[in-house]
């Protein structure tokens, strides 16, 4: 009798250790019921996979500087051949905006190289000749308050009736066509100048209201090169990614020999195949994969280093990247009187978010007003909450096999997961 009881206790202890093996380190997280959170998170993730919100995903949460949850679910594709692993590399999509050019802009602002309230045309000369753009400020652009068009499909410039125009796209690399778009697809050198001209001639709303636009993000890498005298990729690697220890972070991961990459969409319009290792966003692809609106690849762990640095107001592992005042300026809501929730580059909770039901909120209703982050079209999401000292990262490829899969939104999967790390804390305190 005693022997059987002892065995049951031993088995329970082993099981408890296995269940909690997804929690990377022990820390003072007595305000979180981690066992209950894992059970709930498993249920949400499995339901998402069953409802084809995504074939697989991973969730990483850091509390007080320590990883308290990092777990993977499902597979790269619905054929269940390759399991999702913690060191998988994801197409970050629009998370690129805040983990890429925005960091450089924050640094340039901190160094006094740019002024948020001077006309952007002081730095981007082509806009000097555009009456509707010459007075737009960088603050307005970053807060999506400038009235720029939301998106322009530049793919139409290189295709005619689903066929590539040879003056812009070739199947073989040459001196004039050296930027790789995909396997056996190369875009003409300097094609970005055509994109910049189209953006310069695009319409701007007369009334300044909140309108999300990714067009300026296409310009920022070239602006950063002009101001720093370095290539955009070199500047980002040397100034941020290498010092932060983001070993996988960067553009065009196949060129670095990285292989554990999660695929995105079966592209029927452009690449005519499953996109893997190349940026999903077509506009970014026409920049050779190096853009400010999309194109960054990396692991959840590497992304967490960037968010933790921002959460710690510009410092990480003893190194300062920019001042606390700069971080505070960039993460605050800029035009609340206009109903605009956005900070400078960063997304913010909906105004009045804490009063909304889960289905209407963005992100989870429980996040603090000081929290910030960004989402990505491929199914990525990164959020930091200074008041809770919490980093939340969700990575998936919800666009597989095609972008019509929207159950990640319909099922409220990401806010449902996010709120777990608030609800059980609050329930213990009440």
C-alpha positions in Angstrom: 0.0 0.0 0.0 2.7 2.4 1.0 4.8 1.3 -2.0 2.0 2.1 -4.4 1.4 5.5 -2.9 5.0 6.4 -3.1 5.1 5.4 -6.8 2.0 7.6 -7.5 3.7 10.5 -5.8 6.9 9.9 -7.8 4.9 9.7 -11.1 3.1 12.9 -10.2 6.4 14.7 -9.5 7.9 13.5 -12.8 4.7 14.6 -14.7 4.7 18.0 -13.0 8.3 18.5 -14.0 7.5 17.6 -17.6 4.5 19.9 -17.8 6.5 22.8 -16.5 9.5 22.1 -18.7 8.2 24.8 -21.1 9.0 27.5 -18.4 12.6 28.4 -19.1 13.6 29.5 -15.6 12.3 29.8 -12.1 11.5 33.4 -11.0 9.3 35.3 -8.7 6.0 34.9 -10.5 3.8 34.1 -7.6 1.2 36.4 -9.1 0.8 34.0 -12.1 -0.8 30.5 -11.9 1.4 29.0 -14.5 -0.1 25.5 -14.4 -3.6 26.8 -15.1 -2.2 29.2 -17.8 -0.6 26.3 -19.6 -3.8 24.2 -19.6 -5.8 27.2 -20.9 -3.1 28.1 -23.5 -3.0 24.5 -24.7 -6.7 24.5 -25.2 -6.8 27.8 -27.2 -3.9 26.7 -29.4 -5.3 23.3 -30.1 -8.7 24.8 -31.0 -6.9 27.3 -33.3 -5.1 24.5 -35.1 -8.3 22.4 -35.4 -10.2 25.3 -36.8 -7.3 26.0 -39.3 -6.5 29.4 -37.9 -2.9 28.3 -38.4 -1.1 24.9 -38.8 1.2 25.7 -35.9 2.4 28.5 -33.6 4.4 29.3 -30.6 3.9 31.5 -27.6 6.6 33.2 -25.5 6.1 35.3 -22.4 8.7 37.1 -20.4 7.9 38.4 -16.9 10.2 40.6 -14.9 13.0 39.8 -17.4 12.7 36.1 -17.2 11.0 33.7 -19.6 8.1 32.1 -17.8 6.4 30.5 -20.8 7.7 29.3 -24.2 5.9 26.5 -25.9 5.3 25.4 -29.4 2.2 23.8 -31.0 1.4 22.0 -34.3 3.4 21.9 -37.5 4.7 24.1 -40.2 2.0 22.9 -42.6 -1.2 20.9 -42.4 0.5 17.8 -43.7 2.0 17.5 -40.2 5.5 16.7 -41.4 7.6 19.3 -39.6 6.9 20.1 -36.0 7.1 23.7 -34.8 10.3 24.2 -32.7 11.3 27.0 -30.4 14.2 28.0 -32.7 12.0 28.2 -35.8 12.5 31.4 -37.9 9.4 33.4 -38.9 8.6 36.0 -41.4 7.8 38.9 -39.1 5.7 40.8 -41.7 4.7 44.3 -40.2 6.4 43.6 -36.9 9.4 44.6 -39.1 8.2 48.2 -38.9 9.0 48.4 -35.1 11.8 45.9 -35.0 13.6 47.4 -38.0 13.5 51.0 -39.2 11.8 52.4 -36.2 14.7 51.5 -34.0 17.0 53.4 -36.3 14.7 56.4 -36.3 14.6 56.4 -32.5 18.4 56.3 -32.4 18.7 59.1 -34.9 16.2 61.2 -33.0 18.1 60.4 -29.7 21.3 61.6 -31.4 19.7 64.8 -32.6 20.0 63.9 -36.3 16.2 64.2 -37.0 13.4 66.3 -35.6 9.9 64.8 -35.4 8.2 68.1 -36.0 10.2 69.5 -38.9 8.8 68.7 -42.4 9.9 65.3 -43.5 10.8 66.8 -46.8 13.8 68.3 -45.1 15.2 64.8 -45.0 13.5 63.3 -48.0 14.1 65.8 -50.8 11.7 64.4 -53.4 8.8 65.6 -51.3 10.0 69.2 -51.5 8.3 69.4 -54.9 5.0 67.8 -53.7 2.5 70.5 -52.4 0.5 67.9 -50.4 3.6 66.3 -48.8 6.2 69.0 -48.3 4.8 70.1 -44.9 4.1 66.6 -43.5 6.1 65.8 -40.4 7.8 62.6 -39.3 5.6 62.6 -36.2 2.5 62.6 -38.4 3.9 59.8 -40.6 4.9 57.6 -37.7 1.5 58.1 -36.0 -0.4 57.4 -39.2 -1.9 60.9 -39.0 -0.5 62.2 -42.3 -3.4 61.1 -44.5 -1.2 59.0 -46.8 -2.8 56.2 -48.9 -2.9 52.9 -46.9 -1.2 50.7 -49.5 -0.2 50.6 -53.1 0.2 47.3 -55.0 3.5 47.8 -56.8 3.2 44.3 -58.2 1.0 45.7 -60.9 4.0 47.7 -62.2 6.0 44.5 -63.0 3.1 42.3 -64.3 0.8 42.5 -67.2 -2.1 40.0 -67.3 -0.2 37.7 -64.9 3.0 37.9 -67.0 6.2 39.6 -65.9 7.4 42.7 -67.8 10.9 41.9 -69.0 12.1 45.4 -68.4 11.6 44.9 -64.7 11.8 41.2 -63.9 14.2 38.6 -65.4 14.7 34.9 -64.7 18.5 35.1 -64.6 20.8 37.3 -62.5 22.9 39.9 -64.3 24.6 43.2 -63.6 21.3 45.1 -64.3 19.1 42.5 -62.5 21.0 41.6 -59.4 18.3 41.8 -56.7 16.8 38.5 -56.0 13.0 38.4 -55.5 12.7 34.6 -55.4 14.3 31.5 -57.0 15.0 32.5 -60.6 13.3 35.9 -60.2 15.4 39.1 -60.2 14.2 42.7 -60.1 15.9 45.5 -62.1 18.4 47.5 -60.1 17.0 50.8 -59.1 13.4 49.7 -59.3 12.9 51.2 -55.9 13.3 54.7 -57.5 10.1 54.0 -59.5 8.4 53.0 -56.2 9.5 56.2 -54.5 8.2 58.3 -57.4 4.8 56.6 -57.2 4.7 57.2 -53.5 5.6 60.9 -54.0 2.8 61.3 -56.5 0.2 59.4 -54.4 -2.7 61.3 -52.9 -2.9 62.7 -49.4 -6.1 63.3 -47.6 -7.0 67.0 -47.1 -8.3 66.4 -43.6 -5.7 64.9 -41.1 -7.4 61.9 -39.5 -6.1 58.5 -38.4 -5.4 56.3 -41.5 -3.0 53.5 -41.2 -0.4 53.6 -44.0 2.7 51.5 -44.7 4.0 53.6 -47.6 6.4 55.8 -45.6 8.0 52.6 -44.1 9.2 51.8 -47.7 11.2 55.0 -47.6 12.7 54.8 -44.2 15.6 52.3 -45.0 16.9 54.7 -47.8 16.5 57.6 -45.4 18.5 55.8 -42.8 21.2 55.1 -45.3 21.4 58.7 -46.3 21.7 59.9 -42.7 24.1 57.3 -41.5 26.3 56.7 -44.5 25.9 53.0 -44.1 23.8 50.4 -45.8 20.5 49.9 -43.9 21.3 46.3 -43.2 24.8 47.0 -42.0 23.6 49.8 -39.7 20.8 47.6 -38.2 23.1 44.6 -37.6 26.0 46.6 -36.1 23.8 49.0 -34.0 21.1 46.7 -32.8 20.9 43.1 -33.7 24.5 41.9 -33.0 24.8 43.9 -29.7 21.4 42.6 -28.6 22.3 39.0 -29.4 19.7 38.6 -32.1 21.7 36.0 -34.0 19.0 35.0 -36.5 17.5 38.5 -37.0 17.7 40.1 -40.4 16.6 40.0 -44.0 16.9 37.2 -46.6 17.7 34.4 -44.1 18.6 31.8 -46.9 21.6 33.9 -47.7 22.9 33.3 -44.2 22.4 29.6 -44.5 19.4 29.5 -42.1 17.1 26.7 -42.9 14.6 26.1 -40.0 12.2 28.7 -41.6 8.4 28.5 -41.3 6.7 28.9 -44.8 4.0 31.4 -45.4 1.6 31.3 -48.4 1.2 29.2 -51.5 1.5 32.2 -53.8 -0.6 31.8 -57.0 0.0 35.3 -58.3 3.7 36.2 -58.1 6.1 33.4 -57.0 3.8 30.6 -58.2 4.9 28.3 -55.4 5.1 28.0 -51.6 6.9 31.0 -50.2 9.6 29.9 -47.7 12.7 31.8 -46.8 11.6 34.8 -48.9 9.5 37.7 -47.7 5.7 37.1 -48.1 4.9 40.8 -48.7 5.0 41.5 -52.5 6.1 45.1 -52.1 9.0 44.2 -49.8 10.0 41.5 -52.3 10.4 44.1 -55.1 13.0 45.7 -52.8 15.0 42.5 -53.0 13.5 41.4 -49.6 15.0 44.4 -47.7 12.3 46.8 -46.8 10.9 48.9 -43.9 7.4 47.6 -44.1 8.2 43.8 -44.0 11.1 41.4 -44.6 12.6 40.8 -41.2 13.0 37.1 -40.2 13.9 35.7 -36.8 13.1 33.6 -33.8 10.8 34.4 -30.9 13.8 34.6 -28.6 15.6 37.2 -30.8 12.5 39.3 -31.0 12.1 39.1 -27.2 15.5 40.8 -26.8 14.3 43.8 -28.8 11.1 44.1 -26.8 12.9 43.6 -23.5 15.3 46.4 -24.4 12.3 48.7 -25.2 10.6 47.6 -22.0 13.7 48.6 -20.1 13.5 52.0 -21.7 16.5 51.7 -24.0 18.9 49.5 -22.1 19.8 45.8 -22.3 22.6 43.8 -20.7 24.3 46.9 -19.6 24.3 48.7 -23.0 22.2 51.8 -23.7 20.7 52.1 -27.2 18.8 55.3 -26.6 17.6 57.3 -23.7 14.5 56.7 -21.5 13.1 60.0 -22.7 13.2 58.9 -26.3 11.4 55.6 -25.5 8.8 57.4 -23.5 8.2 59.8 -26.4 7.8 57.1 -29.0 5.5 54.8 -27.0 2.9 57.4 -26.0 -0.3 58.1 -27.9 0.3 61.1 -30.1 -3.1 62.3 -31.3 -5.8 61.0 -28.8 -8.0 64.0 -29.5 -8.4 62.7 -33.0 -9.4 59.2 -31.9 -6.0 58.0 -33.0 -4.6 55.3 -30.7 -1.2 55.1 -32.3 2.2 56.0 -30.8 5.2 56.8 -33.0 5.5 53.7 -35.1 4.2 51.5 -32.3 0.6 50.3 -32.0 -1.3 50.9 -28.8 -4.5 49.6 -27.2 -7.7 50.9 -28.5 -8.8 54.1 -26.7 -11.1 52.8 -24.0 -9.9 49.3 -24.5 -10.2 48.3 -20.9 -14.0 48.8 -21.1 -14.5 46.5 -24.1 -15.4 42.9 -24.4 -12.7 40.5 -25.7 -14.2 40.3 -29.1 -14.2 44.1 -29.5 -10.9 44.9 -27.8 -7.4 45.3 -29.2 -5.3 43.7 -27.9 -6.6 42.0 -24.7 -8.8 44.4 -22.6 -6.5 43.8 -19.6 -3.3 45.3 -21.0 -2.2 48.6 -19.5 -2.6 51.9 -21.4 1.2 52.2 -21.4 1.6 49.0 -23.3 2.7 48.9 -27.0 3.7 46.6 -29.8 2.7 45.6 -33.3 1.1 42.8 -35.3 2.1 41.3 -38.6 0.0 40.1 -41.6 1.6 36.6 -41.6 0.2 36.0 -38.1 2.9 37.5 -35.8 2.2 39.6 -32.8 4.6 41.3 -30.3 3.6 43.3 -27.3 5.3 44.9 -24.2 3.6 46.1 -21.1 5.8 48.4 -18.8 3.3 48.4 -16.0 3.3 44.6 -15.8 7.0 44.2 -16.8 5.7 41.7 -19.4 6.6 40.8 -22.9 4.2 38.7 -25.0 5.1 37.2 -28.3 2.9 35.0 -30.6 4.3 33.7 -33.8 2.4 31.8 -36.5 2.0 31.4 -40.2 -1.8 32.0 -40.4 -1.5 32.8 -44.1 -0.8 29.2 -44.9 -1.9 27.9 -47.3 -3.5 31.3 -48.3 -4.3 34.6 -46.7 -8.1 33.9 -46.7 -7.6 32.0 -43.5 -8.8 34.5 -40.9 -9.8 32.4 -37.9 -6.9 33.8 -35.9 -9.1 36.9 -35.8 -12.5 35.3 -35.8 -11.6 33.1 -32.8 -9.8 36.0 -30.9 -6.9 33.7 -30.4 -4.1 36.2 -29.6 -6.1 38.4 -27.1 -7.4 35.2 -25.5 -3.9 34.0 -24.9 -2.6 37.4 -23.8 -5.3 37.9 -21.2 -4.3 34.6 -19.5 -1.2 36.3 -18.1 -3.4 39.0 -16.5 -6.6 37.2 -15.5 -4.9 34.7 -13.2 -2.8 37.4 -11.6 -5.9 39.5 -11.0 -8.0 36.6 -9.7 -5.4 35.8 -7.1 -5.2 39.4 -5.9 -9.0 39.7 -5.5 
